[in-house]
Amino acid sequence: MVFNFLLYWHFLVMVMLIIIFAGIISFLFPRFPSIVVLIISGLMGFVYSICMDFKDGSLFFISINVVVTSIPILLIKYLLFLKRKAEEMEKEF
């Protein structure tokens, strides 16, 4: 059995929008739970697989969306951590 499918351009647009969405939510609302954003992105991957009528690939789409969403969340959390540490070091001197 051959596993062939084509990732259309809207898959890449969806991934880019999810990256932007996760980054904005993490930056504007730093106390917002990251797991909620990850669950929403996983649901977006599942909805995408249903819309594409490719339910067998739903695990692939969900995992790609969750991994791609975690990257901007981690970067923004690290940026906020560095900002907080710099302010603490500035107060010491």
C-alpha positions in Angstrom: 0.0 0.0 0.0 1.4 3.3 -1.0 1.1 6.4 1.2 0.8 9.4 -1.2 -0.7 12.8 -0.5 0.0 16.3 -1.5 0.5 19.1 0.9 -1.3 22.0 -0.7 -0.4 25.7 -0.3 -3.1 26.2 2.3 -1.3 23.8 4.7 1.7 26.1 4.7 -0.6 29.1 5.2 -2.3 27.4 8.1 1.1 26.6 9.7 2.2 30.2 9.3 -1.0 31.6 10.8 -0.7 29.2 13.7 2.9 30.4 14.4 1.7 34.0 14.3 -1.3 33.2 16.5 0.9 31.4 19.1 3.5 34.2 19.2 0.9 37.0 19.6 -1.0 35.1 22.3 2.2 34.3 24.2 3.5 37.9 24.0 0.3 39.8 24.8 -0.9 37.4 27.5 2.2 35.8 29.1 0.1 34.3 31.9 -2.2 32.5 29.5 -1.6 28.7 29.7 0.5 27.5 26.8 -1.3 24.1 26.9 -4.5 25.8 25.7 -2.7 27.2 22.7 -1.2 23.8 21.9 -4.7 22.2 22.2 -6.2 24.8 19.9 -3.5 24.2 17.3 -4.0 20.5 17.5 -7.7 20.9 16.9 -6.8 23.1 13.9 -4.8 20.2 12.5 -7.6 17.8 13.1 -10.2 20.1 11.4 -7.8 20.6 8.5 -7.5 16.8 8.1 -11.3 16.5 8.1 -11.7 19.4 5.6 -9.1 17.7 3.3 -11.0 14.4 3.7 -7.8 12.7 4.8 -8.6 11.4 8.3 -5.8 8.9 8.2 -3.3 11.8 8.2 -4.8 13.6 11.2 -2.1 12.4 13.6 0.5 13.9 11.2 -1.3 17.2 10.9 -1.9 17.4 14.7 1.8 16.6 15.5 3.1 19.1 13.0 0.8 21.9 14.3 1.7 21.2 18.0 5.5 21.1 17.3 5.3 24.3 15.2 3.2 26.0 17.8 5.6 25.2 20.6 8.5 26.9 18.9 7.2 30.5 19.1 5.8 29.9 22.6 9.2 28.7 23.9 10.9 31.6 22.2 8.6 34.2 23.6 8.7 32.6 27.1 12.6 32.7 26.9 12.5 36.3 25.7 10.3 37.3 28.7 12.6 35.4 31.1 15.7 37.2 29.8 13.9 40.6 30.1 12.9 39.8 33.7 16.5 38.7 34.5 18.0 41.8 32.9 15.7 44.0 35.0 16.7 42.1 38.2 20.4 42.6 37.3 19.8 46.3 36.6 18.3 46.7 40.1 21.3 45.1 41.7 23.7 47.7 40.4 
